[in-house]
Amino acid sequence: MMENVKISFFFLRLPIAISLAGHGLVRLPKLQEFADGMVSNMEESILPSAAVLGFSYFIPIAEAIIGIVLLLGIQVRYTIFAGLALMALLTFGSSTIENWSAVESQLIHAGYLMLLFWYWSDKHGTTSHHAGVVSGFRTSESDRAD
């Protein structure tokens, strides 16, 4: 039974992990071009160009790391949280230029990550209501997927 849970969780992680890793890895070889394009796309934004430029260098690295770590199943809960935080930041940025199609894609990624977290927490018992639980999350359990 437990082996089936591990296998199903791997295949549930697989699409979102590949999507995130792919987004990051294809941009890394052309990082400068990607960053310049982001600054250009965000010209109408309320965000300062310097902040956009800095974040533009961070995005592909974060996407690649989150995707790869999620694929490997290491520190799953924290990796999902990192992915959700990244999606929140991307959604905010896209909203400032009214790029609603990008917002839609980012919300789909966030929804998938939440589904993944729900599945993971259901299988790891992190939503129980007993001692050691803070805001629905255990503070002392290992986050490894296996």
C-alpha positions as CSV (number, residue, x, y, z in Angstrom):
1,M,0.0,0.0,0.0
2,M,2.7,2.5,1.0
3,E,4.6,1.7,-2.2
4,N,1.5,2.7,-4.2
5,V,1.4,6.0,-2.4
6,K,5.0,6.7,-3.2
7,I,4.6,5.9,-6.8
8,S,1.4,7.9,-7.2
9,F,2.9,10.9,-5.4
10,F,5.9,10.7,-7.7
11,F,3.7,10.8,-10.8
12,L,1.6,13.6,-9.3
13,R,4.8,15.6,-8.7
14,L,6.2,14.9,-12.2
15,P,4.2,17.3,-14.4
16,I,4.6,20.4,-12.1
17,A,8.3,19.5,-11.4
18,I,9.0,19.2,-15.1
19,S,7.1,22.5,-15.9
20,L,9.1,24.4,-13.3
21,A,12.4,22.9,-14.1
22,G,11.8,23.4,-17.8
23,H,10.9,27.0,-17.4
24,G,14.1,27.7,-15.5
25,L,16.5,25.5,-17.4
26,V,15.6,26.8,-20.9
27,R,16.1,30.4,-19.6
28,L,19.5,29.9,-17.9
29,P,21.6,29.8,-21.1
30,K,20.0,33.1,-22.2
31,L,19.6,34.7,-18.8
32,Q,20.7,38.2,-19.9
33,E,18.2,38.1,-22.9
34,F,15.5,36.9,-20.5
35,A,16.2,39.6,-18.0
36,D,16.3,42.4,-20.6
37,G,13.0,41.1,-22.0
38,M,11.4,41.1,-18.6
39,V,12.5,44.7,-17.9
40,S,11.1,45.7,-21.3
41,N,7.8,43.9,-20.7
42,M,7.4,45.4,-17.3
43,E,8.0,49.1,-18.4
44,E,4.4,50.0,-17.7
45,S,4.6,48.4,-14.2
46,I,4.6,50.3,-11.0
47,L,7.7,48.2,-10.0
48,P,11.1,49.8,-10.2
49,S,13.2,48.6,-13.2
50,A,16.1,47.7,-10.9
51,A,13.8,45.4,-8.8
52,V,12.4,43.8,-12.0
53,L,16.0,43.3,-13.4
54,G,17.2,41.6,-10.1
55,F,14.1,39.4,-9.9
56,S,14.5,38.5,-13.6
57,Y,17.8,36.9,-12.8
58,F,16.3,35.1,-9.8
59,I,13.3,33.7,-11.5
60,P,14.9,31.0,-13.8
61,I,17.3,29.9,-11.0
62,A,14.4,29.5,-8.6
63,E,12.2,27.7,-11.1
64,A,15.0,25.3,-12.0
65,I,15.9,24.6,-8.3
66,I,12.3,24.2,-7.2
67,G,11.5,21.9,-10.1
68,I,14.5,19.7,-9.7
69,V,14.2,19.4,-5.9
70,L,10.4,18.7,-6.3
71,L,11.2,16.0,-8.9
72,L,13.7,14.4,-6.5
73,G,11.2,14.5,-3.6
74,I,13.5,16.3,-1.2
75,Q,12.0,18.6,1.5
76,V,8.6,18.4,-0.4
77,R,6.6,20.6,1.9
78,Y,9.2,23.4,1.9
79,T,9.7,23.0,-1.8
80,I,6.0,23.4,-2.4
81,F,5.9,26.5,-0.2
82,A,8.8,27.9,-2.2
83,G,6.9,27.2,-5.4
84,L,3.8,28.9,-4.0
85,A,5.7,31.9,-2.9
86,L,7.3,32.2,-6.4
87,M,3.9,31.9,-8.0
88,A,2.5,34.7,-5.7
89,L,5.4,37.0,-6.6
90,L,5.0,36.2,-10.3
91,T,1.2,36.8,-10.1
92,F,1.7,40.1,-8.4
93,G,4.2,41.2,-11.1
94,S,1.9,40.1,-13.9
95,S,-1.0,41.9,-12.3
96,T,0.8,45.2,-12.4
97,I,1.0,45.1,-16.2
98,E,-2.5,43.5,-16.5
99,N,-1.1,40.4,-18.2
100,W,-4.1,38.2,-17.3
101,S,-3.0,35.2,-19.4
102,A,0.2,35.0,-17.4
103,V,-1.8,35.4,-14.2
104,E,-4.0,32.5,-15.3
105,S,-1.0,30.3,-15.9
106,Q,0.5,31.2,-12.6
107,L,-2.7,30.5,-10.7
108,I,-3.0,27.1,-12.4
109,H,0.6,26.3,-11.2
110,A,-0.3,27.5,-7.7
111,G,-3.5,25.4,-7.7
112,Y,-1.5,22.4,-8.8
113,L,1.0,23.0,-6.0
114,M,-1.8,23.3,-3.5
115,L,-3.3,20.0,-4.7
116,L,0.1,18.4,-4.3
117,F,0.5,19.8,-0.8
118,W,-3.0,18.6,0.1
119,Y,-2.1,15.1,-1.1
120,W,1.3,15.1,0.6
121,S,-0.1,16.4,3.9
122,D,-3.0,13.9,3.8
123,K,-0.5,11.0,3.4
124,H,1.9,12.4,6.1
125,G,-0.8,13.3,8.6
126,T,0.3,17.0,8.9
127,T,-3.3,18.3,9.3
128,S,-4.1,16.6,12.6
129,H,-5.0,18.6,15.7
130,H,-2.7,17.5,18.4
131,A,0.4,18.7,20.3
132,G,3.3,19.7,18.0
133,V,1.1,21.1,15.3
134,V,1.4,24.8,14.5
135,S,-1.2,26.3,12.0
136,G,-2.0,22.8,10.7
137,F,1.7,21.8,10.0
138,R,3.8,19.5,12.1
139,T,7.0,21.2,13.2
140,S,9.1,18.1,13.8
141,E,8.5,15.6,10.9
142,S,10.7,14.9,8.0
143,D,9.5,16.3,4.7
144,R,11.1,13.7,2.5
145,A,8.6,12.2,0.1
146,D,9.7,8.6,0.7
